[in-house]
């Protein structure tokens, strides 16, 4: 097992705990996660975080052989406001700018 930092994105559905503070994050990718948190960090958060979208940066343990993250080791490092939105105009502008730079590159060769 190695120490890692990783990110999850979802809706915060619960926060608190008398003795062992934690948050519960409902994600689309990995389901509901229980993440240990520092009481002071949660107490210092401005506003009510419940049922809002967040990105969370966490510390955890990862099995280097399987690549699996041990979800029982998740510890909150940072809560980040997260408002996902798809901006098609922005994406098309990036594609338009990048296309001339890639015109002489064969994508199949580049990927191998």
C-alpha positions as CSV (number, residue, x, y, z in Angstrom):
1,X,0.0,0.0,0.0
2,X,1.2,3.5,-0.9
3,X,0.0,6.9,0.2
4,X,-1.8,8.9,-2.4
5,X,-3.9,12.0,-2.9
6,X,-6.9,11.8,-5.3
7,X,-10.1,13.7,-6.2
8,X,-13.7,12.7,-6.1
9,X,-16.7,14.7,-7.3
10,X,-20.3,14.5,-6.1
11,X,-23.0,15.7,-3.7
12,X,-22.3,16.1,0.0
13,X,-25.1,14.3,1.7
14,X,-24.0,14.3,5.4
15,X,-21.3,16.0,7.5
16,X,-20.5,15.8,11.2
17,X,-20.1,13.2,13.9
18,X,-19.7,13.5,17.7
19,X,-16.5,11.5,18.1
20,X,-15.3,10.7,14.5
21,X,-16.1,13.5,12.2
22,X,-16.7,12.6,8.5
23,X,-18.5,13.6,5.4
24,X,-20.6,11.5,3.0
25,X,-20.1,12.2,-0.7
26,X,-22.5,10.6,-3.2
27,X,-20.6,10.2,-6.5
28,X,-21.7,8.9,-9.9
29,X,-18.5,6.9,-10.4
30,X,-17.9,5.0,-7.1
31,X,-21.2,5.4,-5.2
32,X,-21.4,6.8,-1.7
33,X,-18.1,7.5,0.1
34,X,-17.5,8.1,3.8
35,X,-14.5,10.4,4.3
36,X,-12.9,11.1,7.6
37,X,-12.7,14.9,8.3
38,X,-11.2,17.2,10.9
39,X,-13.9,18.7,13.1
40,X,-12.2,22.1,13.0
41,X,-12.2,22.1,9.2
42,X,-15.9,21.3,9.1
43,X,-16.7,23.9,11.8
44,X,-14.8,26.6,9.9
45,X,-16.7,26.0,6.6
46,X,-18.9,29.0,5.8
47,X,-22.5,28.2,4.9
48,X,-24.4,24.9,4.8
49,X,-22.5,22.4,2.6
50,X,-25.3,19.8,2.5
51,X,-26.7,18.8,-0.8
52,X,-24.3,20.9,-2.8
53,X,-21.8,19.7,-5.4
54,X,-18.2,19.4,-4.3
55,X,-14.9,18.2,-5.5
56,X,-12.9,16.7,-2.6
57,X,-9.2,16.2,-2.4
58,X,-8.4,13.2,-0.1
59,X,-5.5,11.2,1.2
60,X,-5.8,7.5,1.0
61,X,-3.9,4.2,0.6
62,X,-3.7,2.5,-2.8
63,X,-2.7,-1.1,-3.5
64,X,0.2,-0.8,-6.0
65,X,-0.5,-4.3,-7.3
66,X,-4.2,-4.0,-8.1
67,X,-4.5,-0.2,-8.3
68,X,-7.5,-0.3,-5.9
69,X,-7.9,2.5,-3.4
70,X,-8.8,1.4,0.1
71,X,-11.9,3.5,0.7
72,X,-11.7,2.9,4.4
73,X,-8.6,5.1,4.5
74,X,-10.1,8.2,2.9
75,X,-9.2,11.4,4.8
76,X,-10.4,14.9,3.7
77,X,-7.7,17.4,2.7
78,X,-9.9,20.0,1.0
79,X,-13.5,20.7,-0.1
80,X,-13.7,22.5,-3.4
81,X,-16.8,24.1,-4.9
82,X,-17.7,22.3,-8.0
83,X,-20.3,23.4,-10.5
84,X,-19.9,21.2,-13.6
85,X,-21.0,22.7,-16.9
86,X,-20.4,21.9,-20.5
87,X,-19.5,24.9,-22.6
88,X,-19.8,23.8,-26.3
89,X,-18.6,27.1,-27.6
90,X,-15.4,26.9,-25.5
91,X,-14.7,23.4,-26.6
92,X,-15.2,24.2,-30.3
93,X,-12.9,27.2,-29.9
94,X,-10.2,25.0,-28.5
95,X,-10.6,22.5,-31.3
96,X,-10.5,25.2,-33.9
97,X,-7.2,26.6,-32.4
98,X,-5.6,23.2,-32.1
99,X,-6.6,21.7,-35.4
100,X,-3.9,23.5,-37.6
101,X,-1.2,22.4,-35.2
102,X,-2.1,18.8,-35.5
103,X,-2.7,18.7,-39.3
104,X,0.5,16.8,-40.1
105,X,0.3,14.4,-37.3
106,X,-1.2,10.9,-37.7
107,X,-3.2,10.3,-34.5
108,X,-2.7,6.5,-34.7
109,X,1.1,6.8,-34.9
110,X,1.1,9.5,-32.2
111,X,-0.8,7.2,-29.7
112,X,1.4,4.2,-30.2
